[in-house]
Amino acid sequence: MRSSIIVSLICLFTFTGCATPVYREVFNEKESYNSKEFSVPANILYQATSRAICSKNFIIEKEDAEKGFILAKRSFQRGKRSIVLVVQAKMDTSCTDKTMLYLSALQTTEMFYVSDHTRFFLFLVPLPGGGGKNASQIKEGEKVIDDKEFYKSFFTEIQREVSIVTANAMKETGAVTLGIAGEIPGPTVAEPKEAVTQGAASASVDTASQVKDESKVSVSVDVKPDISK
């Protein structure tokens, strides 16, 4: 019995000493496919990412449009287990016409336990002041999501939202341009030639009539004979 215990302890210390340090696993992990470059400015990609996250029933807890940061989570209930999925989006805004998007997801599993401290008399009648029930929540574990299909599906949804946001932005730009152009006064419309001719003719008739009236006045003056002769 003693020899088996000694052998077990030796094996335990041996495997513990030979275990790979955690910090070395950082650069030995396999590729998680959690980044993608989009050929749009950062503001367009930010709107598209936010829309895609909300469309999947995630709740945005923190966001910063200037830094290109979004943190959202979604809860799933599986019996007494509660699974929380946290998604973080970070955008590299170093380029004006292209933006790199990094997605990271973390899954946390928690278990609900209910302990009953009620005291019974003869296992049937509860006694007063028995303590009642207490509920506790214990974290069972958490893991980083490195599923290629998960990130591929998320990027596909974001690309679809990018097309929608870009189309809406083009429509708004076109509407603003048309609004500004509508305020510019148009060219002066020339009067029809017939109207001008009729106006000139009317003016000539009025002038001739005026001259005729003046001649009539000059003719109607009486001339008296000279009596001195």
C-alpha positions in Angstrom: 0.0 0.0 0.0 2.8 2.4 1.0 4.7 1.6 -2.2 1.7 2.3 -4.4 1.3 5.7 -2.7 5.0 6.5 -3.2 4.8 5.6 -6.9 1.7 7.8 -7.4 3.4 10.8 -5.8 6.5 10.3 -8.0 4.4 10.2 -11.1 2.4 13.2 -10.0 5.6 15.3 -9.4 7.1 14.0 -12.6 4.2 15.0 -14.9 3.8 18.3 -13.1 7.4 19.2 -13.6 7.3 18.2 -17.3 4.1 20.2 -18.1 4.5 23.0 -20.7 4.4 26.4 -19.1 1.3 28.5 -19.9 3.2 31.4 -21.4 4.7 29.1 -24.0 1.2 28.2 -25.3 0.6 31.8 -26.4 2.7 31.4 -29.5 2.1 27.7 -30.0 -1.7 28.0 -30.5 -3.1 27.2 -33.9 -4.5 29.9 -36.2 -8.0 30.9 -35.1 -9.1 32.8 -38.2 -10.4 35.7 -36.2 -9.2 38.6 -38.4 -10.2 39.9 -41.8 -9.6 43.0 -43.9 -12.5 45.0 -45.4 -12.1 47.5 -48.2 -14.2 50.2 -46.5 -13.4 53.1 -44.1 -13.5 52.4 -40.4 -16.8 54.3 -39.8 -18.6 52.1 -42.4 -17.2 48.9 -40.9 -18.0 50.0 -37.4 -21.7 50.5 -38.3 -21.8 47.2 -40.1 -20.2 45.3 -37.2 -22.6 46.8 -34.7 -25.6 45.9 -36.9 -24.3 42.3 -37.3 -23.8 41.8 -33.6 -27.2 43.2 -32.7 -28.9 41.1 -35.4 -27.6 37.9 -33.6 -29.3 39.0 -30.3 -26.1 40.1 -28.6 -26.3 42.9 -26.1 -23.7 45.6 -26.5 -22.2 46.5 -23.1 -19.3 48.7 -24.2 -18.5 50.6 -27.4 -16.2 53.3 -28.6 -16.6 54.5 -32.2 -13.4 56.6 -32.2 -11.3 53.6 -31.1 -13.2 51.1 -33.1 -14.1 48.9 -30.1 -17.3 46.9 -29.4 -17.9 44.5 -26.5 -21.1 42.4 -26.5 -22.5 39.3 -24.8 -25.3 36.8 -25.1 -26.6 34.3 -22.5 -27.9 30.8 -23.1 -29.8 28.7 -20.5 -29.2 25.0 -20.6 -31.1 23.5 -17.7 -29.3 24.6 -14.5 -26.3 25.8 -16.5 -25.9 29.3 -17.8 -23.6 29.8 -20.7 -22.4 33.4 -21.5 -20.8 34.1 -24.8 -18.8 37.4 -25.0 -17.7 38.8 -28.3 -15.1 41.6 -28.7 -14.5 43.5 -31.9 -11.5 45.7 -32.5 -10.7 47.6 -35.6 -7.4 48.9 -36.9 -8.0 52.4 -38.3 -4.5 53.1 -39.6 -5.6 53.1 -43.3 -8.3 55.4 -44.7 -9.8 53.1 -47.4 -9.2 49.7 -45.7 -9.9 48.5 -42.2 -8.7 45.3 -40.4 -11.2 43.7 -38.0 -10.2 41.4 -35.2 -12.9 39.3 -33.5 -12.5 37.4 -30.2 -15.0 35.3 -28.4 -15.0 33.8 -24.9 -17.4 31.3 -23.5 -18.1 31.0 -19.8 -20.2 28.2 -18.2 -21.8 28.6 -14.8 -23.8 26.2 -12.7 -26.7 27.0 -10.3 -26.9 25.1 -7.1 -29.7 25.2 -4.5 -29.0 24.1 -1.0 -31.9 23.4 1.4 -31.3 24.1 5.1 -34.9 23.6 6.2 -35.4 21.5 9.3 -38.3 19.1 9.5 -40.1 17.4 12.4 -40.3 13.7 11.7 -39.2 14.5 8.1 -42.7 15.9 7.4 -43.4 19.2 9.2 -41.0 22.0 8.6 -39.8 23.8 11.7 -39.8 27.6 12.0 -36.4 29.2 11.7 -35.1 26.3 9.7 -32.9 28.3 7.4 -34.7 27.9 4.1 -33.0 27.5 0.8 -29.9 29.2 -0.5 -29.0 29.5 -4.2 -25.4 29.8 -5.4 -23.7 30.2 -8.8 -20.4 28.5 -9.4 -18.3 29.0 -12.5 -17.5 25.6 -14.1 -15.1 26.9 -16.7 -14.4 29.2 -19.6 -12.7 28.8 -23.0 -11.6 30.9 -25.9 -13.6 30.2 -29.1 -11.2 29.2 -31.9 -13.8 27.7 -34.2 -13.1 28.7 -37.8 -16.7 28.3 -38.9 -17.9 30.6 -36.1 -15.7 33.5 -37.3 -16.4 32.8 -41.0 -20.1 33.1 -40.4 -19.7 36.3 -38.4 -17.5 37.8 -41.1 -20.1 36.8 -43.8 -22.8 38.6 -41.8 -20.6 41.7 -41.4 -19.9 41.8 -45.1 -23.6 41.7 -45.8 -24.2 44.6 -43.5 -21.2 46.5 -45.1 -23.1 46.4 -48.4 -26.3 47.7 -46.8 -24.5 50.5 -44.9 -22.5 51.5 -48.0 -25.7 51.6 -50.2 -27.5 53.8 -47.6 -24.5 56.2 -47.4 -24.5 56.6 -51.2 -28.3 57.3 -51.2 -27.9 60.0 -48.5 -25.0 61.6 -50.4 -27.0 61.6 -53.6 -30.0 63.2 -51.8 -27.8 66.0 -50.3 -26.3 66.7 -53.8 -29.7 67.0 -55.4 -30.9 69.2 -52.6 -28.0 71.6 -53.1 -28.4 71.6 -56.8 -32.1 72.5 -56.4 -31.3 75.7 -54.7 -29.2 77.1 -57.6 -31.4 79.6 -59.6 -32.0 78.5 -63.2 -31.3 80.6 -66.3 -33.5 83.6 -67.2 -36.2 82.6 -69.7 -36.4 84.9 -72.7 -39.7 86.3 -73.7 -41.3 84.9 -76.9 -40.4 86.7 -80.1 -44.1 87.4 -81.0 -44.6 89.1 -77.7 -41.7 91.4 -78.3 -42.9 92.2 -81.8 -46.4 92.9 -80.6 -45.0 95.2 -77.9 -42.9 97.1 -80.4 -45.8 97.5 -82.8 -48.1 98.7 -80.0 -45.5 101.3 -79.0 -45.2 102.6 -82.6 -49.0 102.9 -82.9 -49.1 104.9 -79.7 -46.4 107.3 -80.9 -48.1 107.8 -84.3 -51.4 108.6 -82.6 -49.7 111.1 -80.4 -48.1 112.9 -83.3 -51.5 113.0 -85.2 -53.2 114.5 -82.2 -50.6 117.2 -82.0 -51.0 118.1 -85.7 -54.7 118.5 -85.2 -54.2 120.9 -82.4 -51.9 123.1 -84.5 -54.4 123.2 -87.4 -57.3 124.3 -85.3 -55.7 127.6 -84.4 -57.8 130.6 -85.7 -56.1 133.2 -87.9 -57.5 136.7 -87.6 -57.2 139.2 -90.5 -55.1 142.4 -90.2 -57.6 145.4 -89.7 -54.9 148.2 -90.0 -54.9 147.7 -93.8 
